[in-house]
Amino acid sequence: MNPVNSFVYPDIPDDLKKIIFRDDKQRMVVGVIGKSSTPDCNKLVGFNLLTIHPALTDSKCCEGRIKFYFENEGNILFLHFETTFDQYVMGDLLMKAAQSGSDYNFVSFNSRIRTRFARMLLFAIQVCHMIVLVEPTSVFDSSYLSIFKSLKIIREKYVLKFLPKLLKNSSVGNYMGKEVRLCSPRFLFFFEGTNDIKPEDVEKLDALENSIENEIFRMLRNEFIITNNSAMSLFSIPRSKKFVFFNSDSGAKTDPLNESIDLLTQYLDKPSGQTEADDEELMSRLRPYDGYGMSAWSVGVSKNNNHKRSILKLLKEHVAEAFEHGFDDSMSKYRGRSHFVIPDINTWFEGFKLLHKIFIENPDNSSYEPDDADYRAYLENFHKIIDIDERFFFETCEHGLELAMVSYKEMLPHHYSSTFHEKKYQQSHELFMEYARGPEVERHERKLRDYCDSIWLNGKQQCEYPSLRGNPCALGKHKANDPTEHSSEVVFVSACNCGRTQGHREDPYTIRQANYEFYQIIAKICSNCNVLERIKFPIFEPSSNDFRAAEFVNKNFSNLMSFENSNKTPDTCTHPPLTNDQSPHLSGSQKSQDGASNLTFSLDDKDEEENSPKTYTSETEQEDALQQESINEIVIKVGEHTTEMEKTILRQPSTTEYLPGMLHAASPAGLLPQFPSWSLVCLGPSSIYTHNSGMPEHIQSGFLSGTNFLLPWDVSVRLEHAQSWAASYEKIRNRKKNPSQAKSIETSNNFTLKIFIGIEYECLRGHRFIMSGPDSVLRGGSGIVRDSGSKVVFNDMPIYFPCPCRSSNVAQLMRIHIVTPKAPVNVILEPKVKIFQNHMQNSLTFTTGLPEPIKLSQSAYWILRLPFIYEGENGPLMPPTEVSPTNSAIHGVLLAGVYGIRESEINEDLP
């Protein structure tokens, strides 16, 4: 029979049951718990108690297993606890957690490890007289302090409440008294490392043990884990006995199997001539343990004789004291008050089984529902109290979350957009991350997101319906039956049709608001707009109340583009192309080749020198001026009016369906918009404009300094019947010419016309300026502007251009100023605006919808106002938010060929 027997609870072999429970023998219960670094997880190896090394057995460690060890003739019952702090148990749990993904971070995994260890330690404190805490190193793990402190709180707050009631209702556990445990268990600390101190250096080992004892005692006292009254402490520390032991046997951690194999190899390779004594010594070393293959009695004798320093020897000294006096480690003031009992083994074992169910089995059963409220509170709060790491991280996250919530709520407007909401959330999140740490971060991030979203969605959400300029609706979330019910609360500054009056306009949500209604409203304020002569543009006129917007089968924008760029457009049948005689538009190739003298027509009779600052007195000066300013020559045959347009049968527009967008080159024939997006007014006679001073502020307000000048454009016109034209012109002007001048008139057939043109841009802040070319702003000074209008006449002018007031502000081409000459010809207009989309892949060319070019009256100041927003059948075309002078033309252009000259009737009265 083995001197030391063992079994795993609750499987007790029958033969061992008779031995351990015979004669109701009293035994001192010693718990062995802590850490191990070997695969067998057996912490009793260093006790020199086992007859067979655990490495030679097939048993594997298992978390939560309790193994009983006892000597047949001894009075000590060892309870060996295999816990999550054993290295191989922790490694196995870590592998399983990684495979299942249940513990997705170290803090959560470590929290579960600590909780399960603490549960086993609390159970050991309840059922043991002494507990040996094993450390595989020579350093005390200070993390035990938080576990001890938490267990002390749990015991005082919960265990002392529910355990007496549970024991009272049972037939066991009456011996435990009001403290509901055998005693305040005495703790011993067993370190398996020695800091490389040799076993023979006993003094150094004693000094090290004394030093560690003082440190452990100090830490336990500072944390109030042990107090003057041991009954109120979690466990006790002896006052006058050693409670720290360092194992000096370096062979305790060696693998006996490997060592035996090495020794056997040495025996087989022994040199010849070795004596029997040498063989006996080698065979003794081959034994994996002292007494291996010998009788049990021989083993015990060998141990007692060969081990002077032993944890087992120290332990037996404490056991002897317990049997003689019990444990009373209180200070003198509280001496004699500690509870200490050594029940017989049968009584103790019944109490052990009940406490094991209360402290181990029930908490592991997730479906268990306790009847006692205090016991339920213990089960619910055990993990929260033990797990200081998670609680710390939880509290830091909670603190950060509170600050982040307050930060988000600070200075919130009544309604705000998703962009503002996201910005506020990001600011709050940054503040939260300054405090939040650990595994609770993600959960609290979701709580912060849900909190911020709930505030925004619960009455703070902005409508955000975009305007035609891309600004979101600033009103609260609402259901609008009409786009005009939205408001971005953005206000622009724009001038009226004639440019005299500037006013504030709301950000438009419909094309009608943008291109028509605003100008109708501001016309009531302007003193000119409603009284000026104007050209009416074609609009839809319903024949009954039952009219609707036209529907298009093909809504694809790219198809419209290809339809516009095809050879045949819908306008060809309604608007046939003009002949050269009818629409003599100017091109850069039309240079004057005639060296004859030119007749310059002034703008009016009042100011010949002021309005026509350049008078050519010689042929050389005239030729130089023609070459320098690219004067264009147009041939007009007097009296040959073509009536082809008049004879063309025009298709009548629809009176039941209107065009939903604006007129453009790809618009279906016969459809007109409900309102005009263009405006053309006559500001008055040409004398309104004075080239020396530019446009006066009271006539055209809002112009930037130096940009309020029109550009002179000199056009050479050659007439076949010049003498009759000149005579008619002189007759109308009532001007008498001297004979030499009359002779010049008779022989001349060239006329030079001076036309003033201004391409006006206006930004959303109300700043207006004239462009001198496609990429340059007019820079006029105190003198007369010398730039020629040829650059703006013969080039495509960008629709959008940076405003000089600020490069980030985008100005838009809004008006064309034309001062017509006082001559027997008419200036004609045919504006076409081409807007590009999708990086110039698609485009729409917008027109006024008039069947033929617009004929302007003579000697007058005309202003053509262009649309504020352009819209096709698929919706509005959004203006760009940023424009540079180099890429301004990629967004849209006013196509060249807007201006032309047409003959007027001889009998047509001049103004």
RATAQUI-V10408 format. One line per field, one symbol per residue. phi: phi as a letter, one per 30 degrees, with the letter a starting at -180 (. if undefined). psi: psi as a letter, one per 40 degrees, with the letter a starting at -180 (. if undefined). burial: # if it has 9 or more other ideal C-beta (glycine too) atoms within 8 Angstrom, else .. A space follows every 50 residues. Layout:
phi=???
psi=???
burial=???
//
This chain:
phi=.ddbcaacdcdcddddddddcdhhddbdccccbkbbccddhdcceddhcd dbdedcccdcdbdidcccbadecdbcccccccbdddeddddddddddddd idcdadddddddddddddddddddddccdbbcccbdcccddddddddedd dddddddbddcddedddddccbidddiddhadadddcccccdcbhidded ddddddddddddedddddddddchdcbdcddccdacbddbbdbbbcdcdd ddcdddddddddddddddcdddjdddddddddddddddbdidicddddde dddddcbdcaddddddddddddddbicbcddedcdicddbbbdddddddd ddddddddccddddcdcdbdddddddddddcedddddddddddddddddd ddddddddddhdddbaddddddddddddddddddcdbidddddddddddd dddddddcjcdddiddddcicddcddebccdbedddadiccccbcdedid ccadbdedcbddddcbdedddddddddcedcddbcdcdbdbdcadcbadd ccdccddddddddddddccdddddbdddddddbddcbdddcdcccddccc cddaddbddddbdccdcbddddddddddchdccbcbcdicdccddddddd ddddcbbcddccdbdcdddicbddbdccbbbcdkddddccddciddddcb cjddeicccdcdbcbccccdcddddddddddddhcccdedddddddccbc bcccccbbcccbcdcjdbacccadbbcdcdcddddcdcdddddcbdcddb addddadddccbdcbbcbcddcbdbcdcbbdbccccbhhidbabccbdjd dbedccddhbccbccdddbcbcddkdcdddcbbbedcdddclbdddjdca bbdcddddddd
psi=hidhiiihheghidddddddeiefihihhhhhibiieideeheedeefdi dhhdeeieiiihhehhhhhiideifhhhhhhhieehdddddddddddddd edgeidddddddddddddddddddddeidihhhhheaehhheeddddddd dddddddddeddddddddeieiedeeaeefidihihhihhheieffhide gdddddddddddddddddddddefdiadhddeidiihideiiehhhhehe edeihdddddddddddddfiiiehidddddddddddhdiheheiiddddd dddddehdhhddddddddddddddeihgeiiddeieeihhigiidddddd dddddddddddddehdehhidhddddddddedddddgddddddddddddd ddddddddehfhidiiidddddddddddddddeddhiaeedddddddddd ddddddegeehidehiieeehiheiihihheideeiheehhihiiadeed hiihiihieiddddeddddddedddieddeeihihhihihhieiegiiii ihdhehddddddddeidhieedddgiiiidddggiiieegiheheiiihh hididdgddddgdhhheiddddddddddefhihhhhhheghhfdddehhi hhiiedhihdaihideiiiehiieiheihhihdaieedhhddeahidedh ieiiheefiihhhhhhhhhdfdddddddddddefhhiiddddddddeiei hhhhhhhhhhihieeehiihheideiihgiadahheiieddedeihhidh ihhddhdehhiihdihhhhiigifihhiigihhhhiiffediihhiidei diihhiiifihihhhiidihhadeiihhiidhiiddedeediihiiedii hiiiidehhi.
burial=..###.#.#..#...##.###..#.###########.#.########### #.###.....#.##########...###############.###..#... ......##############################.#.#...##.#### #####..##########....##.##..################..#... ....#..##..##.###.###.#.##..###.######....#######. .#...##.##..##.##..#.......##..##..####.#....#.### .##...#..##########.##....####...#...######.#.#### ##########.##........#.######.##..###.######.##### #.###.##...#..##...##..##.###.###.##.####..##.###. ###.##...####.#.###..#####...#.....###.#.######### ###.############.##.###..#.##..#....#.##.#....#..# ......#..##.##....####.#...#...###.#....##.#...### ####..#..####..#....###.##..######.###.....##..... ..####.##.#######.#.###..########.###.###..##...## ####.###############.#.#######...........#.##..#.# ######################.#..##.#....#..############# ###.....#############################....######..# ..##.#################....#.#...#....##.########## ####.#...#.
//
